[in-house]
Amino acid sequence: MTVSPDAPRYLALGDSYTIGEGVDTTDRWPVQLAAALRQSGVEIADPQILATTGWTTDELDAAITEAAPQGPYALVTLLIGVNDQYRGRDVERYRERFAGLLDRAVEFAGGDRQRVVVVSFPDWGQTAFAGSDERGREQIAREVDAFNAAAQAVTEAAGIAWVDITPLSRTQGAMTVGDDLHPNGEAYRAWTERILPAARAALAE
C-alpha cells in the first residue's frame, strides 16, 4: 500500500524490542503496527523509530535530546525498561526516569495524551538465553513484573493507554531469533494484534 507523503506521523521510542533486534525491518512491531493500521483504514506513515539494542531509560532520554525529533506526531509509542531491570537498577529510580520519558512522549504528541500508547516489556526469563542467568526464571519474572507495574502505575495515573504484552510473552519463550533472546517476527505479529486496538483509539478523531 502506498503511503501518502502527508500521512499522519508516528514516532516509536524504545530499545531492542522496538528496533527489532535480529528481524527484518518489516517484522519490527512498530512497522507491522503501521501496516495493520493502514489495512484497517487508518492512514499513518511508517514509523520514525528512535531505539537501539541495550538502551536504558537514561540512554533513551539522552538519545532523544540528541536526535531532537520534531513533533507533533499523530501517534507516539513507548516501550522501555528491560535493560534497567537486566542491569539490576532500582525500580523506584526507574519509575522516575520512565515518568520523565512519558512526559516527553506526550510533548511529541503535541500535548495530547490520547495520542500516546505505552507497551509493557516482555518476560525475557522465558527464553533459552535466560537459562544461564544466575537469578533464575522465577526471580527474573518477579523483577519484570515489578518494573512493569511501576510503569503501568505512572502511565495510567497520567490517563495514557497501557498495553500489557507481558503475559503473551510468557507463551512465546521459543519464538526467538538466533540469539535465543529477542522475539521473532511471528511473536511481534501477536504483539501487534494486542497493540492495534489502543493505537486505533489513539488515532480516532
N, C-alpha and C positions, 0 to 999 in steps of 0.2 A: 504494500500500500504506500502510495506517495504521500510524503509529509509536507504540508504547506509551510513555506518559509515564515508565515505569520501565525503558525500554530502556537497555542499557549506553551510556555516553557516549563520544564521540570528539572529540579535540582535534587540529586541524590547524595547525601552525606553519609560517610561510614568508614569501613575498614575492609578487610579481605572479603567479607561476605557480600559487601556492596560492589566491590570491583570484580568479584567473581574469580578469585584465585583458582587457576587451573582449568577454567572453562572458556569456551569460545565467547566472543563478545555478545553474540545473540542469545547465549544462555544465561547471561547475568540477569538476576531477577529484576533490577530496575528497567532493563531493556525489554524483558518479557512483559513487565507491567505496562509499559508504554504501548507495546503492541496489542496487549489484551484490551487496554482502554480504547484504542482505535477500533479494534474489532467489535467492541460493544457500542460503537457510535460516538465515543467521546474523543474529540480532537485534542491531541497532545503531541508535542515534539519528542524526539528521542532524548533521553536524559543527559544532562550535563553531570557527570559523575566526579565527585571530589572524594576520593577514597584510595587508600593504599594498604596493602597487607602489613599488619603489625601495629597500625596506629592505635594509640590510646586516646582518651578524651582530650588530654592536653595537646597531644600531637595533632589531632584533627583541628583543634581550635587554632593552633599556630598556622596550620596549612590554610585554613580559611582566611586568616588575616593576610597571608602572603598572596594567595590566589585572588582575593577580593572579588568574588562573584558579584555580578551586577543584577540586582533584582529590579522589580519584583518578579517572582516566579508564580505560576498558577498552582504548582504543586511542589512541596518540599518533603522529602522523606529523610528520616534519621534513624540509623541503626549503629550503635556504638557501645562498647563496654567489655567485650570479651577479652581484650588484651589487658585492660585494667584488672580484670579478675584473674587472668592467667599469670600475671606478674605478681600477684599477691598483694595488691593495693587495698587500702582501707575503703570499705563500702561507703562510709559517710563522706569521705573525700570525693569518691566517685559521684555520689549524689549531687554534690555542689558543682562539680565540673560539668556533669550532664545537664544540670539546670541552666548553666550558662550557655551551653550549646543549643539547648532548646530555645532559649531567648533569641539566639542568633538565627535559628531556623525560622522563627516567627517573623523576624525582621526581613529575611529574604522573601517571605511570603507576603510582603507589603503590610505586615502587621495583622494579617488575617489568620487567626488560629485555625479556622476551618480548613485552611489550605495545607496544613501540616499533618503528616502521618508518621508516627513513631512505631518502629518494629522491634520486638524483643530479639535478643541474640540466642542462638541455639545452644543446646547442651552438647558440647564437643566431647564430653566424657563418655558418650555412647559410641564413639568411633574407635577404630583399631589403634589409631595414634595414641589415644589416651591410656592404652594398656600399659605403657611404660612409665606413666606419671605416678610418682610416689604418693600423691594424695588419694588415689583410688577413685573409682567411678562415683561412689556414693558421696564422697566429700566434694568432688567437683560439682555434682548435681546440686548439693546444698548451696555452694557458693554461687553457682549460676542463678539459682532461684533468688538468693538474697540480692544480688546485683540487679536482676530484672525487676524485682519487687520495688527496689529503690527508684529505678527509672519509671516504672509504671505509676508509682505514687506521685512523682513530680509531674508526669505527663497528664494524668487525669485531674490533678489539682488545678492545672492550667487550662482545663477544658479542651484538651487536644486528644485526637484519636490515637488509641493504643491497639496494636495488633500483636497478639501473642502467638508466635510460631514455635515457641519452645516445646510444648507438648508434642507437636508434629515432628520436631527434630528428633525426639526420643524414639520415634519409629523408623528413623532414616539412617541409623548408625552405619549401615553398609553402603549407603548411597553416596559415595565419595569419589573424588578424583584420585590420581595416582599417589598423592601424599597421605592417603588414608585419613585425612582430616577434613578437608573442605568439601562442601556439598557439590554434587554433580548437577548437570542441567535438569535432570528429571526431578531431583529434590527441589531445586529452585522453582520448577514449574508448580509444584504443590504449594510452595510459599506464595507464589504469585496469586494462585487461586484464593488463598487465605487473605491476602492484602487487597485484592481487587475491589471488594465492596467498599472498604474505607476510602480508597483512592477515588472511586466514583462519587462517593458522598462529598469528598473534599472539593471535587471539581463541579459539583452541582451548582447551578445558578440560584 
